[in-house]
Amino acid sequence: MNKETLKKINEERKKEGKPLLANCRNAAAGSIRQLDSKIAAKRKLDCFIYHLPNPLDYNIHTHMEALEYMKSLGFKTNPNNKLVNNIDEVLDFITEKGEIRADLPYDIDGIVIKVNSVDEQQTLGYTAKYPKWATAYKFPAEEVLTKLKDIIFTVGRTGQITPNAVLEPAIVAGSTVSRATLHNEDNVIEKDLKIGDIVSIRKAGDVIPEVIEAKKERRTGREKDFQMISNCPMCGTKLTKIEGQVDYYCLNKDCPARKVENLIHFASRDAMNIEGLGDRIIEDFYNFGYIKTIPDIYNLKKEKEELERLEGFGTKSIDNMLKAIEKSKNNPLEKLLFALGIKNVGSKTAKILALHYQTMDNLQKATIEELTNIKDVGSIIAESLVSYLEENKELIEKLKELGLNMTTSLKESTEKTIFTDKTVVVTGSLENYSREEIKDLIESMGGSATSSVSKKTDLVIVGKDPGSKYDKAKELGIEIWNEEKLLEYLK
């Protein structure tokens, strides 16, 4: 989004009494996410075209020629480019553009340097993720001075305690920043931060607010030393520092903050994916007393009339949320295992366990010794899982009674398949499978689905618009299948 466009949109929003859009980047991203295409169209988004994927097909052998060719076809290319001959000229160009950065009609955060020769690009090739013939120089993030008013502490779902900076609101990279994570006690001590300090802040990667340093020369003597808390800020439980780790934990399983974070994780997209039950709504429902435990989510339908009377909620939004809750009951075992928030059990481990045991009943009978014999399941995961299942028998029984699915559709293949013990990459869009479905299929047939192509990759399956992974596979001489061949094999 151009700066001028943002200015005009904000003038209109101001007249209408709507909150202003913070910056071009956020405004463009928000415009793309608009469900109403008419609103997106009014936002006047723009673009530059930077890359021709197959220049040699048109007998084009340099990047500059490719840009000119695309321009001749009517595509909009960026005029701010230059062919240079050595590193000194690269640095001169960076300096030149850095000086006029603020005067450009759009925001930039750096300069991309590319090899001009297409033949040399092909020789250089790609890493697993990036072209070796291009690199990005990022301008230093904008730093702003503000006051560190306070340091407060938050509690995560595992009980992890995080110190956070409360800042005098300051505009950084186009948006107002008033909070920033300080990560842990060691980080605060290392930076020697005191409450009341003037500090420099920036957005790491132009996105995440970060406190860089305290301006010690501006101290007045009225600043307060940082003091790590010894008790949980929510429930008062004595905090524990686990040996070998920098973080402190609240180990009270009944801590309200831990409970809220657990509920948020349970409903999140990668877990049970309950649409309409976002972070803020879960916090509100927890505070109002409607949701205190996971089973309460599935009993919300009993409170339907009361929920509809809450400010900001209506019949339609509550109906949609209750439908999403019912739908989530059909999620497979691996989703449920991940959603329960068992320490050390991520989404991949949850799949391995579901594939091996097939049902929750089978999993509940597993021993630590048995679990550690499974590939990719070590003693830490095994102990954590057995302990959780033992302590939460009642919760799992309640979820069974409420009708949640306790089985998986994943099948462990006893027959040797083309995927057995193979590393497979899927790239591009497949017509017959979603990305998750094809991944599950490969894993159920004894393979390992990964996201990047390397020398260790055995097979690449390509769909529509496969991109650089396809090129990388060809370069490395890896076997490549299209979707037609995949379907033929599966028959």
N, C-alpha and C positions, 0 to 999 in steps of 0.2 A: 504494500500500500504506500502510495506517495505521501509525503509529509503534508502537501497542500490538501489532499483528499481527507486526511485525518483531521486537519484543521476545520474544514467545512462540515464534516460529520459532527464534530464536537460542538460547533456553533449551533447546529440544528438540535442536538441533544440538550444543550444548555437551555434553549428556548422552550423545549418540551419538558424541562425539569428532570431529565434522565441523567444518570451518572456518566461522566466523561470517559472515553476510551483512553487507556493509559499511554499506549505507544503504538507505532505502526505494526510492529511484530505481533503483539497481542491482538490488535484489531484485525489483522489479516487472518490470523489463526481462528479467531472467533467468527469471522465472516464465513470461512469455509465450513465451520461446524453448524452454521444456521440451518435449521430444518426448513425454513421458508426461503425458497430460492429467490423470491422477489426482494427480500431484505439483502441477501448476498449480492444480487445484481446491482442494487443501489450503492453498495460499498465501493464500486469502481476499482476492483482489484486489477493489478497489472502483472506482467511477467517479462523476464528476459529469457531467451533460449540460448543455452551455452554449449550444447554438445550434439554432434551428429554421430549416431552410433556406428554407422557403416560407411565411412567416407570413401574407402577403396572401391566400393561398388559404383561410385560416381567418378572414379579416377581422380579423387582428391587426395593429395598426399601431405597437406599441412593443415594445422588447426585454423590458421588465419584464413586459408581458402575455404574451409568448411563454414566458418562464420559468415564470410561474404556470400557463399552459396545459399545459406539459410536465409540471409537477409534478402537476396534476390527472389526467393520464393514467397516473401511477404512476412516472414517471422521477424519478431522484434529482438534484435541482439544489442548487447550493451556496448555503447560507443567508447566507454572508458577502458580501452585495452591498448596494449602496445607490444610490438615485437622487439625484444631486447637481445643483446649478444653475449652478455656476461653477468656475473653476480653483482658487480658494481652498479650496472644499469638496473638490475632488479631492485636493489636497495634504494636507488635514486627514485624509481617509480613509486615504491612504498612510501618514501618520505613525501613525495609530491602529492600523492592521493591522501595521505594522512593529514596534510595541511588543509586540503579543501574538503575533507570528509563532512564537516558540519554544513557546507554549502551545497552538497548534493541534494537533489530533490527526493531522495529515498535514503533509508538507513543502511549502513554497511558495518560489518564488524571485522573485516580483514580483506586480504588480497589473495587470489589463487594464482600460483605460478605453474605453468604447464610447459611440457616439451612440445615444440611446434611440429616436429616431424611425426607423421602418423606411423611411418615405418619404424622409427625409433620407439614410439609408444608401444608398438606391438612386441618389440624386442624386450623392452623393460618389463612389460606385463603387469601383474597385479599381486598384491598380498592376498590373504584370505578375504579381506574386506575392502581394500583401497587400491587405486591405481598407483603404481610406482612412478608414473610419469607426471604426477600432479601433487602439489602440496599446498596447504593453506597457511598463510602467515596471518595470525590474529593480532589486531591492535590491542595494546594493553587495555584492560577493562577500566572504565571510568571510575575513579576513586572520589569519594565525597566525604567530607568531615561532618560528624554529628556527635551527639552526646550519648554515652552509655548510661541510661537512667537507672537500669536495674538488671539483675540476673535472676531469672526464675527457672524453675525446674519442672519438666514434664515426665510423665510415666508412659512407656510403651506397653504393647500387649504382652511382651515377655517379662515385664517388670523393669526393663532397662531405664535408668534415670539419665535424662539429657539436660544440661544447662543451656539456657537460651537467653540471648541478649534482647533487652527491651530498649529500643532506641528512640531518640527524638526523631519524629518522622522526617525523612529526607528523600528527595527525588533522585533516584539513581537509574540511569539508562531508561528514562521515560516513565518510571512508575514509582510510587511512594513506598518506601521501605521503613517499617517500624519494628520488625523482629528479624532475628537471624540466629540459626543454631550455632552453639559454641562446641558442639560435639561431645566433649568429655572434660573431666577435671584437669587432666594432663595438658590439654590444649590451652585452657584458660591460664594455667600456671606458666606454661612456656611463653605465652604472649604477655604475661604480667599485666593482665587486665584488672582494673579497679572500677568499682561503681562510681560514676561521676566523671570518668575519663572522657576526654575528647578522643574519638577513635576515627580511623579511616575505614570506610566500608566500600565494597564493590559488589557487582553481581558476577559470581564465578560462571564463566561461559556465557556472560550476558543474561543469565537466568536466575541463579540461586544466590540470595543475599549472603555476604560473607564479611566478617570483621577481620581486617588485615592486621592492624596494630593499634596500640595506644600511643597518643602523642604525649610522651612523658614530659616534654619541655613545657607543656601547657598545664601541668598539674598545679593546684593551688594549696594542697595540703588537706583539703576537705574531702578528698576521695576516700571511699571505704574499701578495705581489702576484700577480695573474694573469699568466701567461706563455703566449702563444700558441705552440703547438708548431710546429716547422719541418719535422718528418719524420712520416710516417704512423705512427700508433700500432700498426698491425698488421704492416706490412712494412718500415718504415724508409725508404721512398722520400721524397726531398725533395719537400715540398709546393709547389704552384703556385697563385698567386692570379691569377685571370683578370681582365684589364683591364676596368674598368667594373662588376665584381661585388664583393660583400662577402665571398664565401666562398672558402675554400682547398680545393684538390682534390688527391687522390692520383691521379696519372695512370698508376700501375702496373696494367696490366690483369690481372696475376697476383696482385694483392693478395688474400689470403684473405677479408677482410671484404667487398670488392667482389664477389667470386665468390659468397659466401653470399647477399648481398642480391640479386644477379642471379638466382640460383636461386629465391629466395623470390618475386621478381617474376614469373618465368616461370610458376610454378605457381599464382599468385594468381587470384582469381575473375574479374577483368576480362581476364586474359590467357588462359592455357590451362585455367584452372578445374579443377585436379586435386584433387578432394576427398580428404581424408585425408593430404595432403602439405602440412601447415601449416608455419609458421615454425619452431617448436621441433623438429619432426621433421626438417626439412631441415638445421637446425644440427647435430642429433645425427648424422644420416647423413653429413654433411660431415666432422665430427670423427672418426667411425668409419672414414672412407675409402670409404664406399659410393657417395657422390655428390660428384664434384669438378667435373664439367662437365654441360651440358644433356644430351648423349647418355647419360650415366650413368643419368639418370632412366629412360630407356627400356630400359636393360639391368638394372634392378633385379630383374626376374623371375628372372634367373640366380642371384640371392642369396637367393631366397625362403626356403629352409630356415634359413639363418643369421639372417635378419631375424626369423623366428618365434621364435627363441631369445632375442632381445633382451628385456630387462626392460621390461614395460609394453606389449608387443606380443603378439598372438595370431594364430592362423590366420585367423580371420574378418576382423580389421582389416587384415592384410596382403593378404588376397585382395581385399577391397574397394578398397584403395589401388591394387593392380596393375590391377584392372579399370578404375579411373578413369584411370590412366596410358594404358592401351590406347585407351580411349574418346577421350582428348584428341588422339590422332593424326588423328581425323576433323575436328578444328576447321578452319575455313576459313583461307585465307592471311592475311586481315586480323588474325585473332587471333594467329597465329604472329608476324607482323611486330611487333605491339605487345609480345608476350611476349619477344621477343629483346632488348628494352631498348635499342634504337637511340636514341642521344641525339637529342632534339628530335622524335622520331616518337611521338606519342601515339596513342590509339585512333582519333580522328577522321582524322588524317593516314594512318594505316594503312589505313583504309577507302577513302580517296581513291586511294591508291596501288594497292590491290588491284583496285578498280573499273576503274582506267585500264589496268593491265597484265595483269590476269587470272591470270597465273602467275608463280612465282618466277623461272623461266628468263627471261621477258620483262623482269622488273624488274632482273635482274642485268646485262642489256645496256644499261640506261638510262644516258644521259649527264647531266651536271650541267645542260647547256644545255637538254636535252629536258625534264628534270624541272621546271626553273624556269618552263617555259611552261604548266604545269598550274596551274589555279586553286587558291589556298590552299597552294601549295608554293613557298616562297621559296628563296633561295640558301643560307641556313644549313641548312635541312632537306636540300636537294639534296646539298650537300657532305658533310654528316654521313652520309647514307644511302649515297652512292657509296663513301665511305671505309670504312664498316662492311662493306658487301658484298664489297669487294675484300679486306679483311683477314680476313674470316671465310668464305672460299670452302670451306675444308675442313670447318668446322662445318656449313654448309648441306648439303654433299654427304653428310655422315654422317647428318643428319636425313632426307634423302631416302631413303638406304639403309635406315633404320630404319622407313620406311613412313609418315612424316608427310605429311599432305596439303599440297600446294604450290600449290593453285588456290583460286579463290573462286567462290562461287555467285552473287555480285553481277553484274548485267549492266548495261552502259551502254546506255541506250536511244537508238537512232538516230532513232526516231519521236518526234514531239512528243506529249506526254501532258498530261493535266489538271494534272500536278504539275510540268511543266517550268518551271524558274526560279521556282517558287512556294515560299513559306514556309508549312509545314504544321505544325499542332499536333495531337497526338492526346491526348485526355483521357478518363478512365474506362476500364473494363475491356472489351476486345473478346473475343468468344467464339471467333473463328477465328484470331486472331493474338496472339502475345505482343508486349510493347512493343518488343523488339529486332527481331522479324520485320517489324512494320509500318514501323518506322524504316528498315530495310534496303530494304524494298519501295519506299518513297517516294523514297529516295535513288537507287535503281537506275532509277527512272523520271524522273530529272532534277530532283527536288525537294530541298528542304532541310528536315529534320525538326528542329524546335526545341521547347523545353519550356515557353515562356511566351507568352501571347497579348498582342499589342501592335498598334498601328496598322499595322505592317509585315506582320502575318500575313495570308495570302491565303485560307487554308482551315482550318477546325477540324473534325476527325473525332471524334465523341463515341460512347463506349460506355456501359456501365452505370455509374451513380454518377459523372457527369462533374465535379461540383463547381463551384468558382468560375470556372474557365476558360471553361466554357460560358456562364455569366452575363456574363462579360467580353466574349465573342465576340458575344453578342446585343446588348449595350450599344454595341459599336463597329460593329455592322451587318456583321460578317464572315460569309461564306458558311459554313454548317454542314451537315455530312453525318452521318447515322447509319451504323451498320455495314451495314445493308441496302443503302443507296445506294452505299456503297463497293464491296460485292460485285457489285452490278449493273454498276457501271462497269468493274470488273476483268474481268467476263465478256466 
